[in-house]
Amino acid sequence: MLKVVRQIGQTLYRIWFYILVAIPIILFFPLLVLFASKERWYPQFFWMARNLWARPILYGMFCWPRITYEEKMVKGSSYMLVANHTSMLDIMLMLVVSRNPFVFVGKKELVKIPLFGFFYKRVCIMVDREDTQSRTGVYRRAQKRLQQGSSICIFPEGGVPEEHILLDSFKDGAFRMAIAHKIPVVPITFYDNKERFSFTFLSGGPGKFRAKVHKFIATETLNEDEKPQLKNNVRDLILKDLKQVIGYKDA
């Protein structure tokens, strides 16, 4: 009986999440469409996404963000934000972590999500990982956004790994881009997202929602040959932190 009650609660929790995702988009749809229509208005779109969408979703899910900063981003500077990827709530938490406007680089399949996909297509940089030409185009679009003063956010695992994997291997893209554009890499660890709201339907629940922004890694003096070392250093940093904080023994 207790199991059935828990499953009903978790189902309602999932439904409530989608309601919270939709309500701000519906309420502010005209303004969101306006600010998404021109790249120079993206900072206004970002402010709305951060304060009128991401925050209400997290607090509405009774997930209280607790963010620790070893170093803080400077207003007007551009960065490469990278974090482990375990949950749909990663997007919302990343928006809360950074006051600096940033643009997500993500897979094109997300455009299929109702309402969310409409804006995702207009304000994010989409990539088809099976298409070499698409991957090349990402660098051109990212360069344009960086020149406009935005940062870039990439989940370097390239997707959400299977639930038993603590941290998957990292793709090269974020680190190649950071070196090419000489922007600092900002490693970020999300500790509780999988526990709070994983991709397993009957799972999750309210609670603490911790993140840590680690010290930035400069790339001004790095070249393309040093990309593997940069990638490995960032992954090792996040993996070590995950093991220490949430107690996993194996990656």
WORANOR-V449669 format. One record per residue. NEAR is the number of other ideal C-beta (glycine too) atoms within 10 Angstrom. Layout:
near:NEAR
near:NEAR
//
This chain:
near:5
near:6
near:8
near:8
near:9
near:12
near:13
near:11
near:13
near:16
near:12
near:10
near:18
near:15
near:10
near:14
near:18
near:14
near:11
near:17
near:21
near:13
near:14
near:21
near:18
near:9
near:12
near:16
near:13
near:8
near:13
near:24
near:13
near:13
near:22
near:20
near:11
near:10
near:16
near:8
near:13
near:21
near:15
near:16
near:22
near:20
near:13
near:18
near:24
near:19
near:13
near:15
near:23
near:22
near:16
near:15
near:23
near:21
near:14
near:15
near:21
near:13
near:22
near:12
near:17
near:12
near:14
near:10
near:13
near:10
near:11
near:11
near:20
near:11
near:8
near:7
near:12
near:22
near:21
near:29
near:24
near:25
near:24
near:27
near:22
near:27
near:20
near:17
near:23
near:21
near:22
near:27
near:24
near:21
near:22
near:18
near:24
near:20
near:13
near:20
near:20
near:25
near:23
near:18
near:22
near:20
near:14
near:17
near:11
near:15
near:16
near:10
near:14
near:10
near:15
near:18
near:15
near:15
near:20
near:19
near:14
near:16
near:19
near:20
near:19
near:18
near:20
near:14
near:14
near:8
near:11
near:9
near:7
near:13
near:14
near:10
near:15
near:19
near:16
near:9
near:17
near:23
near:14
near:13
near:20
near:20
near:10
near:14
near:14
near:20
near:20
near:26
near:26
near:27
near:26
near:24
near:19
near:19
near:12
near:18
near:16
near:7
near:12
near:6
near:13
near:18
near:22
near:19
near:13
near:22
near:17
near:13
near:21
near:25
near:29
near:15
near:22
near:27
near:21
near:17
near:16
near:13
near:21
near:20
near:24
near:25
near:24
near:24
near:22
near:24
near:19
near:21
near:23
near:23
near:16
near:24
near:25
near:16
near:13
near:10
near:10
near:13
near:16
near:23
near:14
near:12
near:13
near:12
near:25
near:18
near:21
near:20
near:20
near:18
near:12
near:19
near:18
near:12
near:21
near:8
near:8
near:18
near:9
near:10
near:8
near:14
near:19
near:12
near:11
near:20
near:22
near:13
near:15
near:23
near:21
near:12
near:15
near:23
near:16
near:13
near:18
near:20
near:15
near:10
near:13
near:14
near:7
near:12
near:6
near:7
near:13
//
